Amino acid sequence: MATSALPSLPSDADLRRLVHFSAGDGRIWLAGQRMVLVHAAALGNLRRELMQTIGREQTRRVLMRAGYASGERDAALARQVRPGATTFEMFSVGPQLHMLEGAVQVTPEACELDVAGGRFHGLFRWDHSWEVETHVRHFGPQDEPVCWMLLGYASGYTSAFMGRPVLFKEVACSACGAPNCRIEGRPLADWPDGDALARDYDAQSLLVRLEDLSSQVESLRSTLEPADELGPRSIDMIGRSRAFLAAATLLRKAAGTQVTVLLTGETGVGKERFARALHAMSPRAGKPFVAVNCAALPGELIESELFGAEKGAFTGAGAARAGRFERADGGTLLLDELGELPLPAQAKLLRVLQQGEVERLGGTQPRKVDVRVIAATNVDLEAAVAAGRFRRDLMYRLNVYPIRIPPLRERIDDIEPLAHHLLQRFAALHGKRVGGFTDRALDAMRRHPWPGNVRELENLIERGVILCSPGEPVDVAELFVAAPGAAPVTINADGQLERGAPPDAGTLYDELQRRGLSLEAMEDALIQEAVQRAAGNLAAAARALGLSRAQLSYRLGRVQERARE
């Protein structure tokens, strides 16, 4: 409990260390959020245009809601930055960040807060409000308070910190002739005119309700959606990049035809999702969609799985059974990992494609089937033909309408919408409310090479949802086991910029000592881990480590030499 006999504000050195200036790429970070230094005059011009366009009242509410959202973001830092501090010291993060961000000078005059009991009463003095300066410059002295965005920030920050609505009023304002601005905050229920105050933030409340409804709909969709024999669908087709749209256009053009489609692309790019979309857009949408992974079936069983078997055709065949082609009759059959199909099965597949009939193992009568075949592979079929592992005539038969699905590293513009879609899906699945992603997490995802493509993204997002704290945004540490980071440029106690150690350098050093590792051993382990995660792709591993491919090759050679010693 903190009362009106206030202690002095704690040092803000911990907060200044959270501000990182990355001059090399033109970005500023506050913890995981990207910040922007903007001229107060430019914000003043925007404020003036809003006033002239939508009027004073709507401008006030828009700016209050913008401030409220900013305050909510900063509240997530309070307990992270000062986990062992007193309640007042943790709460002070908000006022101190407000000052550090250049918004206003804050002086607490009284502050009674009891988070567990839901009690709050605060009086704060504001000096040098940027909103007063810009508003008076354009509109002159005022009859009503004008610190709208600052007021919204205080309400948003305190509401998020307390876990319940706490709203502030500006009881004095320099724009109205007062020596300084003063605000008072109470829980919503303690204000006689609380309903009127809350209406200023109705749009924000509506957004929260819509978010909850969207989460519930996604949860119901996941529950009610039918699953085929390979499990429920993986991921919706979401994308806006040129590479994705080009592939999607080819898919739509093929949908209304009967042409055999060959989907190519790296592992994890979503070939099955494309195949399901093609089936859904085709005239066969009401008929079965059957998928079979050719690489997952033993060689001695693959023919019976595809083409069926009569009773007694082989040991254990106690009854006649239809194959995947017969089960897909009238619909679509996806042959995934087709490059792994054995040569004898390739010959029978060619016959099915040419004649439209299958013959079960142990049978003598061909059976007509009406099946649209979609083949998918991450194998270079031309190379497989040259190596004698794939029939040339089958390749020509399948390669009538090829569609290359681009890897995720070629779809940078798709990463953010995919990530948000997956976040919503996994939040609903695990019954957890998550506050989106930090800007730093989104930036890290855009720069990641994604050797595992969409499947890797899916796994990382699910892990992030599980690891992040309820109601807080997912940050880099929850997504990536070890996120590389250069030494940041921070603000020292004198307000000057200085370069410090990489984030969590102390933790990294302690772990090094605990494990008894040398710097050389740690470097070897990191290099081997990067190569393994990139599935042997040295270029991708080099990008992940911030090296050139030549530098990585040199270091990898040294690792191998030391291993032989």
Secondary structure, 3 states (H helix, E strand, C coil): CECCCCCCCCCCHHHHCCEEEECCCCEEEECCEEECCCCHHHHHHHHHHHHHHHCHHHHHHHHHHHHHHHHHHHHHHHHHHCCCCCHHHHHCHHHHHHHHCCCCEEEEEEEEEECCCCEEEEEEEEECCHHHHHHHHHHCCCCCCCCHHHHHHHHHHHHHHHCCCEEEEEEECHHHCCCCEEEEEEEHHHCCCHHHHHHCCHHHHHHHHHHHHHHHHHHHHHHHCCCECCECCCCCCCCCCHHHHHHHHHHHHHHCCCCCEEEECCCCCCHHHHHHHHHHHCCCCCCCEEEEEHHHCCCCCHHHHHHCECCCCCCCCCCCECCHHHHCCCCEEEEECHHHCCHHHHHHHHHHHHHCEECCECCCCCEECCCEEEEEECCCHHHHHHCCCCCHHHHHHHCCEEEECCCHHHCHHHHHHHHHHHHHHHHHHCCCCCCCECHHHHHHHHHCCCCCHHHHHHHHHHHHHHHCCCCCCECHHHHCCCCCCCCCEEECCCCCEEECCCCCHHHHHHHHHHHCCCHHHHHHHHHHHHHHHCCCCHHHHHHHHCCCHHHHHHHHHHHHHHHHC
